[in-house]
Each structure stands twice: as C-alpha cells, then as structure tokens.
Amino acid sequence: MSVDKIYEIDRQSFIQKCKIMARWQKLYGLNFGCRSADELTFCDLLDVVKDQNGEEVYAELYKLVRNGVNAAQKAFLYGDYSGISFVDEADGDFDGLLGNFSCVLNGKKLGLIVMEICKNNQPSKGCYLYSPVPMPRIEYVFETSQSRTEAILVQNGAVLIVRGVVSVREVLRQKKIKAMMNADWENNV
C-alpha cells in the first residue's frame, strides 16, 4: 500500500471539505461553528443540505470537487486500498451498485448492508450505507489497520464516499445515535 497516495488523497479531501463548508455557508447560510474539516465527514456535509434541491446540491458539489479523485487515485481506492465490491464500468460506476441497492432495499429510503470483505487475502468488515438525499449517495466504510482516509467520487448524478476506519461497528453506532437524534433513520440490516 502506498502511504504517499493516501497522504495525497487525504490532503485533497481536506481541501475539498473546506471548499464545501465555505460554499454551504455562503449558499445555504449554514454555520459550522468551531468544527473543522477534519471533524466532519463528506456524509456530514451532505446530510446538512439534505432538505435542499438535490440537483442544485449536486451541481454545486461537482463545481467544487469535479469527480473528486483522479483516475489513478480512483484505481488505488477501488483496488489496493479498499477492496470495494463492485465492477468499475466505463458507463458509470454507480449504476450497477445503485441497482443492487434498490433490489435489496425494496423501496425503503435509507439502507445499510453489512458484509465481510476480503482485502489482500485477509477477511475484513465493511458496509455500504445508502441514502437517496440530497442525491443518490453510497458510503462504503471498511476496517483497516493501515493508514485511514476518506475520499469522495462524484459522477453521473450520484456520490460514492470511500472511508477507511478503525471500527465499522463504531461508525454504525455513531450513525444510529445520530439517526435516533434526528428520528429519520431506517435500519435495513
């Protein structure tokens, strides 16, 4: 695994989050208080604008980050780093994955699929979290004992967030607590 690539993606993600925070503040009047880009995930930044027009949010997001990562970074994220479980097709990365989610979720708005993945011949825990607002979004979270980072991929009207974490269970616990506070999370395990 390349620590240099992770550092490059992490630095880029920090800059992208700062741009998004500034734009959301200007466009939607949001105040992030004393929270920094290091304390927020890309999902946090999309959750705060979930009641806005999805097409407008997507257009602004695309202006700020373009596709999120370049082709080499994307190949690294999908392959060596995360072991993400879907086919990277030229037509659009998200079409097949979003289609799979619609079948599994059977009409529910939010979803969670927990799975065991095999990365570098080592079993690991991972999960996909799906939300259709403000635009179709999948967050792929996986456990790693190596360097951790987060990246956003913006393409074809949808968003994929790839995030390496210490504990998938802790991420799910935090999301459940946050959802109970917001009272709008449907758990589809």
C-alpha positions, 0 to 999 in steps of 0.5 A, a space after each residue: 500500500 502506498 502511504 504517499 497516495 493516501 497522504 495525497 488523497 487525504 490532503 485533497 479531501 481536506 481541501 475539498 471539505 473546506 471548499 464545501 463548508 465555505 460554499 454551504 455557508 455562503 449558499 445555504 447560510 449554514 454555520 459550522 461553528 468551531 468544527 473543522 474539516 477534519 471533524 466532519 465527514 463528506 456524509 456530514 456535509 451532505 446530510 446538512 443540505 439534505 432538505 435542499 434541491 438535490 440537483 442544485 446540491 449536486 451541481 454545486 458539489 461537482 463545481 467544487 470537487 469535479 469527480 473528486 479523485 483522479 483516475 489513478 487515485 480512483 484505481 488505488 481506492 477501488 483496488 489496493 486500498 479498499 477492496 470495494 465490491 463492485 465492477 468499475 464500468 466505463 458507463 458509470 460506476 454507480 449504476 450497477 451498485 445503485 441497482 443492487 441497492 434498490 433490489 435489496 432495499 425494496 423501496 425503503 429510503 435509507 439502507 445499510 448492508 453489512 458484509 465481510 470483505 476480503 482485502 489482500 487475502 485477509 477477511 475484513 468488515 465493511 458496509 455500504 450505507 445508502 441514502 437517496 438525499 440530497 442525491 443518490 449517495 453510497 458510503 462504503 466504510 471498511 476496517 483497516 489497520 493501515 493508514 485511514 482516509 476518506 475520499 469522495 467520487 462524484 459522477 453521473 448524478 450520484 456520490 460514492 464516499 470511500 472511508 477507511 476506519 478503525 471500527 465499522 461497528 463504531 461508525 454504525 453506532 455513531 450513525 444510529 445515535 445520530 439517526 435516533 437524534 434526528 428520528 429519520 433513520 431506517 435500519 435495513 440490516 
